[in-house]
């Protein structure tokens, strides 16, 4: 377990594509390594954090990424874990808890009291994993809206 390095970016992008396929989502953009390089090592560095799990003979088998966010309801910052993914065949071997430990240590290092994340409701393996760690779920749906669309129409 270690922090990602610039040379890891193509591997992380490949894992992100596997993660998207696993969650039946659209693939990440083709220039994801360049985008991640800017976020992790460029002018915006420091906000996004990425950890990788590496096996000597296999290479990078998983990753976890996180960034601080705000909760108006709590009036506090928390660390949002955007992704935690392990390549098929490497789940259930104790690597996931090590990635979670790295994310929790990052929260503590930033002076944050909580880590939050989401997983699809059909991902029962992930839900069992998180519940075994002692995590509790908050039921919500996540929405997104493109910022380049026009102003919202007012009801008539």
C-alpha positions in Angstrom: 0.0 0.0 0.0 1.4 3.3 -1.0 0.5 6.7 -2.5 0.2 6.8 -6.3 3.2 8.0 -8.3 3.1 9.6 -11.8 4.3 6.3 -13.4 1.2 4.6 -11.9 -1.3 6.8 -13.8 -1.8 4.4 -16.8 -2.4 1.5 -14.4 -4.9 3.5 -12.3 -6.7 4.6 -15.5 -7.0 0.9 -16.5 -8.3 0.0 -13.1 -10.8 2.9 -13.3 -12.0 1.5 -16.6 -12.4 -2.0 -15.0 -14.2 -0.4 -12.1 -16.6 1.4 -14.5 -17.3 -1.8 -16.3 -17.9 -3.7 -13.0 -20.4 -1.0 -12.0 -22.0 -1.1 -15.5 -21.2 2.6 -16.0 -19.8 4.5 -18.9 -16.0 4.2 -19.3 -13.8 7.0 -18.1 -12.4 9.5 -20.7 -9.5 8.4 -22.9 -7.3 11.1 -21.4 -7.9 10.0 -17.8 -4.1 9.6 -17.1 -3.5 13.2 -18.1 -6.5 14.4 -16.0 -5.3 12.5 -13.0 -1.8 13.8 -13.4 -3.1 17.3 -13.1 -5.2 16.5 -10.1 -2.6 14.5 -8.3 0.7 16.1 -9.3 -0.1 19.3 -11.1 -1.3 22.8 -9.9 -4.3 21.2 -8.2 -2.2 18.7 -6.3 -3.1 18.2 -2.7 -6.8 18.0 -2.9 -7.2 14.5 -4.5 -5.3 11.7 -2.9 -4.9 8.2 -4.4 -3.5 5.0 -2.9 -2.5 1.9 -4.8 -2.2 -1.7 -3.7 0.7 -3.4 -5.4 1.9 -7.0 -5.6 5.5 -7.6 -6.6 4.8 -10.2 -9.2 1.4 -8.8 -10.4 1.8 -5.0 -10.3 -1.0 -2.6 -9.2 -4.1 -4.6 -8.3 -6.3 -1.9 -6.7 -6.7 1.7 -5.7 -8.6 4.0 -3.5 -9.1 7.7 -4.1 -10.4 10.4 -1.8 -10.8 14.2 -1.4 -12.2 16.5 1.3 -15.8 17.6 1.0 -18.2 19.7 3.0 -21.5 18.8 4.8 -23.8 21.7 5.4 -26.0 19.5 7.7 -23.0 18.6 9.9 -21.3 22.0 9.4 -18.0 20.1 8.9 -15.6 18.7 6.4 -15.3 15.0 5.8 -13.1 12.9 3.5 -15.1 11.6 0.5 -13.8 8.3 -0.8 -14.6 8.4 -4.4 -13.3 5.0 -5.4 -12.1 1.8 -3.8 -11.6 -1.0 -6.3 -9.7 -4.3 -6.4 -9.1 -6.2 -9.5 -11.1 -9.5 -9.8 -9.2 -12.3 -8.2 -7.7 -10.1 -5.5 -10.8 -9.5 -3.4 -11.2 -11.2 -0.1 -7.5 -11.4 0.5 -7.3 -8.6 3.1 -6.2 -5.9 0.6 -9.4 -3.9 0.9 -9.1 -3.3 4.6 -5.5 -2.0 4.0 -6.8 0.5 1.4 -9.5 1.6 3.8 -6.8 2.0 6.5 -4.8 4.2 4.2 -7.9 6.4 3.5 -8.8 6.6 7.2 -5.2 7.6 8.0 -5.5 10.3 5.3 -8.7 11.6 7.0 -6.9 11.7 10.4 -3.8 13.5 8.8 -6.2 16.2 7.4 -7.9 16.6 10.8 -11.2 15.1 9.5 -13.5 13.0 11.7 -15.3 11.0 9.1 -15.0 9.3 5.7 -18.1 8.9 3.5 -18.6 7.0 0.2 -21.2 5.3 -1.9 -21.7 2.0 -3.6 -24.4 0.7 -5.9 -27.2 -1.0 -4.0 -26.8 -4.2 -6.0 -23.1 -4.5 -5.0 -23.8 -6.9 -2.1 -20.1 -8.0 -1.7 -19.1 -4.3 -1.2 -21.9 -3.7 1.2 -20.9 -6.8 3.3 -17.3 -5.6 3.2 -18.2 -2.1 4.4 -20.6 -3.4 7.1 -17.9 -5.8 8.4 -15.7 -2.7 8.9 -18.4 -1.1 11.0 -19.7 1.4 8.4 -23.3 2.4 8.3 -25.3 3.3 5.2 -27.2 6.4 4.4 -29.9 5.8 1.7 -29.8 8.4 -1.1 -29.6 8.5 -4.8 -26.7 10.4 -6.5 -27.6 12.7 -9.3 -25.5 14.6 -11.8 -26.2 17.3 -14.2 -24.0 18.7 -16.9 -22.9 22.3 -16.1 -23.0 23.3 -19.8 -26.7 23.0 -20.1 -28.8 26.1 -20.2 -30.7 27.7 -17.3 -33.3 25.6 -15.6 -36.8 26.1 -16.9 -39.2 27.6 -14.5 -42.5 25.7 -13.9 -45.5 27.1 -15.7 
